[in-house]
Amino acid sequence: MADRTYLDWPFLDDTHRAMAAEVAAWRDRELSEAHDADPSAACQAYVTQLGAAGWLKYAVPRAYGGMLDTFDVRSICLIRETLGYVSGLAEFAFAMQGLGSAPIALYGSEAQKRRYLPGVATGESIAAFAISEAGAGSDLSAMEATARRDGDSIVIDGEKTWISNAGIAAHYVVFCRWPEGGDRSQRQDRRAVAASPWNTDIYRLPCTGRRDRWRTWQRHASRPGNARRVSYDGRRRRAGVCETGAG
């Protein structure tokens, strides 16, 4: 049995302890240690399960269907750890819902938040997070993909790879350099986030537009949820940017 004595540490309160016990009971009842033969299908099923059970509400603020007023890192860590004891892919599915929606929750417009976050909280919408590049990995200081405004559109140039949930996500958050932001987005410690959601059939808000020059490369079997590479080549989306101003 896993050591849970850390739950008595002072920075965790009774609410955290009760939640951890509830997640553990749910995990033991609903999840299996069996290997998932089809990671994409399993990931979709886990998101649905986690949403129905209410655990995904911890990945979204209360105003948009979440559990708490703001993100509570302690709760998120406890849920991830508890799920991971039995299913690494279930833990991954929970984590990706947060990674693929937190930039919108923190920096998106009110319209973007209301459009995307409720579906993340219920498990009806799967999120993805496109940050890695072949020549940079996840090092933001070496990132080369750029986004620029052109009329009512955002034009994205560059390539992203190892995108977990590629092919099954309803929206993607794509990290790019944002020259329009001036010096702060060009310095190595400063970045902007261009929210560029799509799925394989329809481009959706906040950057809705036509599909053109869509190219997807090989699936990486070691990464759950169809980790793939996507090339943009001047791909155009209707304007919708979440600018962080910091890396």
C-alpha positions as a printed NumPy array, in Angstrom:
array([[  0.   ,   0.   ,   0.   ],
       [  1.282,   3.451,  -0.898],
       [  2.542,   5.711,   1.881],
       [ -0.083,   8.429,   2.407],
       [  1.32 ,   9.962,   5.579],
       [  2.126,  13.129,   3.634],
       [ -1.587,  13.916,   3.728],
       [ -0.992,  15.02 ,   7.32 ],
       [  1.466,  17.715,   6.241],
       [  0.326,  21.234,   7.286],
       [ -0.087,  22.703,   3.798],
       [ -2.863,  20.176,   3.109],
       [ -6.164,  20.724,   4.891],
       [ -9.153,  18.504,   5.634],
       [-10.7  ,  19.372,   2.275],
       [ -7.644,  18.015,   0.465],
       [ -7.589,  14.88 ,   2.586],
       [-11.277,  14.181,   1.973],
       [-10.891,  14.766,  -1.755],
       [ -7.865,  12.442,  -1.963],
       [ -9.843,   9.691,  -0.236],
       [-12.769,  10.171,  -2.64 ],
       [-10.491,  10.051,  -5.697],
       [ -8.785,   6.896,  -4.389],
       [-12.129,   5.177,  -3.786],
       [-13.331,   6.131,  -7.266],
       [-10.04 ,   4.993,  -8.829],
       [-10.198,   1.577,  -7.159],
       [-13.783,   1.148,  -8.271],
       [-13.531,   2.44 , -11.842],
       [ -9.979,   1.975, -13.121],
       [ -7.895,  -1.056, -13.979],
       [ -4.159,  -1.689, -14.079],
       [ -4.595,  -3.559, -17.363],
       [ -2.568,  -2.249, -20.324],
       [ -4.551,  -0.036, -22.719],
       [ -4.119,  -1.596, -26.161],
       [ -5.477,   1.489, -27.968],
       [ -4.154,   4.609, -26.159],
       [ -6.273,   7.042, -28.177],
       [ -9.555,   5.259, -27.516],
       [ -8.613,   4.712, -23.878],
       [ -7.679,   8.366, -23.432],
       [-11.047,   9.461, -24.819],
       [-12.801,   7.05 , -22.459],
       [-10.804,   8.281, -19.459],
       [-11.676,  11.904, -20.193],
       [-15.35 ,  10.954, -20.346],
       [-15.083,   9.033, -17.051],
       [-13.166,  11.779, -15.278],
       [-15.643,  14.382, -16.473],
       [-18.679,  12.383, -15.373],
       [-17.112,  11.85 , -11.938],
       [-16.435,  15.57 , -11.543],
       [-12.639,  15.376, -11.246],
       [-12.016,  17.489, -14.336],
       [-13.722,  20.398, -12.591],
       [-10.452,  20.91 , -10.724],
       [ -8.812,  21.842, -14.053],
       [-11.177,  24.776, -14.677],
       [-12.186,  27.821, -12.559],
       [-15.643,  27.792, -10.97 ],
       [-16.956,  30.582, -13.224],
       [-16.693,  28.22 , -16.209],
       [-17.959,  25.015, -14.652],
       [-15.067,  24.211, -12.335],
       [-14.937,  23.21 ,  -8.692],
       [-12.962,  26.087,  -7.146],
       [-12.718,  29.828,  -7.729],
       [ -9.111,  29.504,  -8.921],
       [ -6.654,  26.702,  -9.671],
       [ -5.489,  24.834,  -6.563],
       [ -2.175,  23.168,  -7.347],
       [ -2.389,  20.964,  -4.241],
       [ -5.689,  19.458,  -5.385],
       [ -4.397,  18.952,  -8.908],
       [ -1.253,  17.193,  -7.638],
       [ -3.246,  14.929,  -5.338],
       [ -5.601,  13.887,  -8.128],
       [ -2.745,  13.201, -10.541],
       [ -0.792,  11.16 ,  -8.018],
       [ -3.83 ,   9.156,  -6.925],
       [ -4.813,   8.271, -10.491],
       [ -1.215,   7.439, -11.418],
       [ -0.951,   4.644,  -8.851],
       [ -3.27 ,   2.568, -11.048],
       [ -3.313,   4.115, -14.522],
       [ -0.646,   6.353, -15.979],
       [ -2.87 ,   7.05 , -18.976],
       [ -5.796,   8.161, -16.785],
       [ -3.413,  10.52 , -14.974],
       [ -2.179,  11.753, -18.36 ],
       [ -5.752,  12.374, -19.546],
       [ -6.463,  14.479, -16.46 ],
       [ -3.215,  16.443, -16.798],
       [ -3.741,  17.207, -20.479],
       [ -7.188,  18.673, -19.82 ],
       [ -5.438,  21.207, -17.607],
       [ -2.417,  21.852, -19.847],
       [ -4.624,  22.364, -22.894],
       [ -6.982,  24.793, -21.178],
       [ -5.01 ,  26.689, -18.499],
       [ -3.593,  29.241, -21.   ],
       [ -7.152,  30.06 , -22.041],
       [ -8.314,  30.234, -18.419],
       [ -5.432,  32.513, -17.452],
       [ -5.032,  34.712, -20.524],
       [ -7.939,  34.142, -22.905],
       [-10.789,  36.501, -23.637],
       [-14.095,  36.075, -21.851],
       [-15.618,  34.707, -25.053],
       [-12.835,  32.122, -25.388],
       [-13.223,  31.026, -21.779],
       [-16.977,  30.552, -22.095],
       [-16.635,  28.752, -25.39 ],
       [-13.997,  26.205, -24.357],
       [-13.663,  25.729, -20.619],
       [-17.098,  24.255, -19.766],
       [-16.518,  21.36 , -22.178],
       [-13.12 ,  20.679, -20.63 ],
       [-14.699,  20.496, -17.158],
       [-17.394,  18.023, -18.219],
       [-15.112,  15.867, -20.37 ],
       [-17.103,  16.613, -23.503],
       [-14.11 ,  18.404, -25.06 ],
       [-10.548,  17.039, -25.179],
       [ -7.709,  19.568, -24.991],
       [ -4.218,  19.472, -26.515],
       [ -1.067,  21.485, -25.94 ],
       [  1.41 ,  22.199, -28.77 ],
       [  4.694,  23.553, -27.438],
       [  7.518,  21.184, -28.499],
       [  9.522,  21.575, -31.702],
       [ 11.936,  19.157, -33.353],
       [ 14.882,  21.516, -32.956],
       [ 13.985,  22.901, -29.549],
       [ 12.08 ,  20.286, -27.586],
       [ 10.113,  22.19 , -24.958],
       [ 12.783,  24.902, -24.552],
       [ 10.834,  28.117, -25.104],
       [ 14.027,  30.122, -25.581],
       [ 14.763,  28.083, -28.729],
       [ 11.212,  28.087, -30.09 ],
       [ 10.951,  29.158, -33.756],
       [  7.222,  29.009, -34.591],
       [  5.726,  32.474, -35.037],
       [  2.247,  33.971, -35.132],
       [  1.309,  37.296, -36.676],
       [ -1.868,  39.234, -37.241],
       [ -3.134,  39.746, -40.794],
       [ -6.445,  41.597, -40.862],
       [ -8.991,  39.545, -38.931],
       [ -6.777,  36.441, -39.067],
       [ -3.74 ,  35.026, -37.287],
       [ -1.073,  33.496, -39.553],
       [  1.06 ,  30.787, -37.936],
       [  4.407,  29.706, -39.405],
       [  6.5  ,  26.825, -38.092],
       [  6.203,  23.243, -36.964],
       [  5.18 ,  21.585, -33.702],
       [  5.878,  17.963, -32.823],
       [  5.162,  15.398, -30.076],
       [  1.66 ,  16.832, -29.606],
       [ -0.077,  14.602, -27.107],
       [ -3.801,  14.151, -27.878],
       [ -3.227,  15.081, -31.536],
       [ -6.006,  13.631, -33.629],
       [ -8.507,  13.283, -30.781],
       [ -8.525,  16.818, -29.338],
       [-11.31 ,  19.322, -29.955],
       [ -8.917,  22.235, -29.504],
       [ -5.183,  22.875, -29.388],
       [ -3.235,  25.636, -27.683],
       [ -0.198,  26.461, -29.827],
       [  2.765,  28.352, -28.358],
       [  4.418,  30.814, -30.751],
       [  6.656,  33.835, -30.826],
       [  4.483,  36.933, -31.143],
       [  6.476,  39.775, -32.76 ],
       [  3.486,  42.116, -32.449],
       [  4.087,  42.054, -28.703],
       [  7.335,  43.986, -29.18 ],
       [ 10.492,  43.39 , -27.201],
       [  8.823,  41.349, -24.495],
       [  7.848,  38.579, -26.942],
       [ 11.263,  38.545, -28.643],
       [ 13.421,  38.296, -25.519],
       [ 14.318,  34.729, -24.659],
       [ 12.491,  34.865, -21.343],
       [  9.275,  36.258, -22.823],
       [  6.663,  34.541, -24.948],
       [  3.131,  34.929, -26.173],
       [  0.554,  32.2  , -26.5  ],
       [ -1.532,  31.964, -29.635],
       [ -4.645,  29.9  , -28.942],
       [ -5.205,  28.016, -32.172],
       [ -7.885,  25.368, -31.647],
       [ -9.018,  22.975, -34.345],
       [ -9.986,  19.38 , -34.815],
       [ -9.393,  17.145, -37.789],
       [-12.63 ,  18.205, -39.473],
       [-13.574,  21.721, -38.358],
       [-11.565,  24.71 , -37.212],
       [-13.127,  26.232, -34.145],
       [-12.975,  29.461, -32.146],
       [-10.9  ,  31.395, -31.236],
       [ -9.126,  30.904, -34.556],
       [-11.842,  29.582, -36.833],
       [-11.152,  29.285, -40.545],
       [-10.627,  26.954, -43.434],
       [ -8.337,  23.942, -43.422],
       [ -5.392,  24.297, -45.747],
       [ -2.07 ,  22.538, -46.067],
       [ -2.817,  20.231, -43.149],
       [  0.012,  17.738, -42.791],
       [  0.362,  15.143, -40.088],
       [  3.343,  12.853, -39.715],
       [  3.981,   9.625, -37.908],
       [  2.42 ,   8.597, -34.653],
       [  4.895,   8.105, -31.793],
       [  3.811,   4.929, -30.041],
       [  5.647,   5.871, -26.847],
       [  3.458,   8.912, -26.31 ],
       [ -0.21 ,   8.447, -25.306],
       [ -2.986,  10.023, -27.26 ],
       [ -1.435,  10.138, -30.744],
       [  1.588,  12.397, -30.241],
       [  2.183,  13.862, -33.685],
       [  3.935,  16.547, -35.71 ],
       [  2.082,  19.375, -37.424],
       [  3.482,  21.868, -39.954],
       [  1.76 ,  25.24 , -40.332],
       [  3.359,  26.871, -43.429],
       [  1.481,  30.135, -43.1  ],
       [ -1.743,  28.535, -41.915],
       [ -4.394,  31.176, -41.379],
       [ -6.945,  31.382, -38.527],
       [ -9.406,  34.029, -37.508],
       [ -7.908,  36.253, -34.833],
       [ -7.845,  34.946, -31.3  ],
       [ -4.71 ,  35.27 , -29.199],
       [ -3.994,  34.634, -25.506],
       [ -0.887,  36.691, -24.769],
       [  1.014,  35.697, -21.657],
       [  3.856,  38.157, -21.901],
       [  6.111,  35.732, -20.027],
       [  7.737,  32.393, -20.634]])
